[in-house]
Amino acid sequence: MDAASWDERYRGSELVWKAEPNRFVAEELAGLKPSGRAVDLAAGEGRNAVWLAEQGWEVDAVDFSAVALEKAGRLAVDRGVRLHTVHADLTLWTPAEATYDLVLIAYLHLPWPEMAQLLPRAAAAVRSGGTLLLVGHDAANPEHGYGGPQDPRVLYTAEQVADLWRPYVDILRAETASRPVTDAEGNSHTALDALVHAVRR
């Protein structure tokens, strides 16, 4: 989907996603002492970015949907925190090296050649000792999980991500993680996510 399509999806007054942070984002980062600047790449309506700001981070929320970023800004105001929104196409956006203490990528799904260009830039944007966390729909999810994109060209495994990050980071965790999901009818399912948690050397 392009920016216009996501703008249309986000245009309603209600949040498309829950206001609470993704469970893996909260679990992996809750014990991390806020130590400066964080960036949420493909921040959408800001649920993870706002949560990070509530923890004490100075957060940049980057997304190519202006409508989503407006909603993220409103959510931040409602929660009493500050959020710096950046309207940008991540395939073209290059942060300065060693800018951030934390880079978060949650459910960003681009064709793999574009992801393979973006991920090293994201790693380079982290200062030494800083944290990188990626959570996304795993390549095995269409066959063995539930929900998420069904196009294999925009899916990946934790190991694919870890392989691109290893020249820059120490990998703390790289695995397929299970996530419980309840559908509109109240039925329970299990989604499969790729999760990579790393520290910049």
C-alpha positions in Angstrom: 0.0 0.0 0.0 1.2 3.5 -0.8 1.0 6.6 1.4 -2.4 7.7 0.0 -3.9 4.2 0.7 -2.6 4.3 4.3 -3.9 7.9 4.7 -7.3 6.7 3.7 -7.2 3.7 6.1 -6.2 6.0 9.0 -8.7 8.8 8.1 -11.4 7.6 10.5 -11.6 9.2 13.9 -11.1 5.9 15.7 -7.7 4.3 16.0 -7.0 1.5 13.5 -4.8 -0.2 16.1 -5.1 -0.3 19.9 -3.6 2.6 21.8 -1.5 0.3 23.9 2.0 -0.7 22.8 2.6 -3.9 21.0 3.1 -6.7 23.6 6.7 -7.5 22.4 7.7 -3.9 22.4 6.6 -3.5 26.0 8.1 -6.8 27.1 11.5 -6.3 25.4 11.9 -2.6 26.3 10.2 -2.2 29.6 13.4 -2.9 31.6 15.5 -0.6 29.4 16.5 2.6 31.2 15.5 5.6 29.0 18.8 7.1 28.0 18.1 9.8 25.4 16.7 9.7 21.9 14.5 7.0 20.3 13.0 6.7 16.9 10.0 4.6 15.9 10.2 3.8 12.2 6.8 3.3 10.5 5.2 4.7 13.7 1.6 4.8 12.3 -0.8 6.2 14.8 1.9 6.3 17.5 0.9 3.6 20.0 4.5 2.5 20.5 6.1 5.9 20.1 3.8 7.4 22.7 4.5 4.5 25.1 8.2 5.2 24.7 7.7 8.8 25.4 5.8 7.9 28.6 8.8 5.8 29.7 11.0 8.9 29.4 12.4 8.7 25.9 12.7 11.7 23.6 10.9 10.2 20.6 10.9 10.8 16.8 7.9 9.1 15.1 8.5 8.6 11.4 5.9 7.5 8.9 4.8 8.3 5.4 1.1 8.8 6.3 0.5 12.3 7.4 -2.9 11.3 8.6 -1.4 8.7 10.9 1.1 11.2 12.3 -1.6 13.7 13.1 -3.4 11.0 15.1 -0.1 10.1 16.8 0.3 13.8 17.8 -3.2 13.9 19.2 -2.6 10.6 21.2 0.6 12.1 22.6 -1.2 15.3 23.7 -4.0 13.1 25.3 -1.4 11.2 27.2 0.5 14.3 28.3 3.8 13.5 26.5 5.8 15.1 23.7 6.3 13.5 20.4 8.3 14.7 17.4 6.7 13.5 14.2 8.6 13.2 10.9 6.6 12.8 7.7 9.0 10.8 5.4 9.2 7.8 3.1 11.5 5.3 4.9 12.8 4.0 1.6 14.3 7.5 1.1 14.9 8.7 4.6 18.4 8.3 6.0 19.0 9.3 9.6 22.4 10.6 10.6 24.8 7.9 11.9 24.9 7.4 15.7 21.9 9.6 16.3 19.7 7.4 18.5 19.9 5.4 21.6 17.0 3.2 20.5 15.6 2.3 17.1 12.3 0.5 17.0 10.8 -1.1 13.8 7.4 -2.6 14.5 5.4 -4.2 11.6 7.1 -2.5 8.8 6.6 -4.6 5.7 8.3 -3.6 2.5 9.5 -5.8 -0.4 12.6 -7.5 0.9 15.1 -5.6 -1.4 13.9 -2.3 0.2 14.0 -3.7 3.7 17.5 -5.0 3.1 18.6 -1.4 2.3 16.7 0.1 5.2 17.8 -2.2 8.0 21.6 -1.4 7.8 20.7 2.3 7.8 18.6 1.8 10.9 21.5 0.0 12.6 24.0 2.7 11.7 21.7 5.3 13.2 22.2 3.8 16.7 24.9 4.9 19.0 27.4 2.5 20.5 25.6 0.6 23.3 22.2 1.6 22.0 19.3 -0.8 21.3 17.6 -2.0 18.1 14.3 -3.9 18.2 12.4 -5.2 15.3 9.0 -7.0 15.5 7.1 -8.0 12.3 4.9 -10.7 10.8 7.1 -13.8 10.3 7.5 -15.4 6.9 5.9 -18.5 8.3 2.8 -16.7 9.4 0.6 -17.1 6.3 0.9 -20.9 6.4 1.3 -21.6 10.2 -0.1 -18.4 11.9 -3.0 -16.0 11.6 -3.6 -12.5 10.1 -1.0 -10.1 8.7 0.2 -9.7 5.1 -0.2 -12.8 3.0 2.3 -11.7 0.3 5.6 -13.6 0.9 7.5 -10.8 -0.9 7.0 -8.4 2.1 7.6 -11.0 4.9 10.9 -12.0 6.5 12.4 -14.2 9.2 14.3 -13.1 12.3 17.4 -14.7 10.9 17.2 -12.6 7.7 17.1 -9.4 9.8 19.8 -10.6 12.2 22.1 -11.5 9.3 21.9 -7.9 8.0 22.5 -6.4 11.5 25.4 -8.7 12.6 28.1 -6.5 11.1 26.9 -3.7 13.5 25.4 -5.3 16.5 25.4 -8.1 19.1 22.2 -10.1 18.7 20.4 -10.7 22.0 17.4 -12.4 20.6 16.4 -13.5 17.1 13.5 -15.9 16.9 9.9 -16.6 15.8 7.6 -15.5 18.6 4.0 -16.6 19.1 1.3 -13.9 19.7 -2.3 -14.7 20.7 -4.9 -13.0 18.5 -8.7 -12.8 18.9 -10.7 -12.3 15.7 -13.9 -10.2 15.3 -16.0 -13.3 16.2 -14.1 -13.8 19.5 -12.2 -16.8 18.3 -8.6 -17.3 19.5 -5.7 -17.7 17.1 -1.9 -17.6 17.2 0.1 -15.2 15.0 3.8 -15.8 14.3 6.1 -12.8 14.5 9.8 -12.3 13.8 11.5 -10.7 16.7 15.1 -9.4 16.8 16.6 -7.5 19.8 20.2 -6.3 19.4 22.7 -3.9 20.9 25.0 -1.7 18.8 28.7 -2.3 19.2 
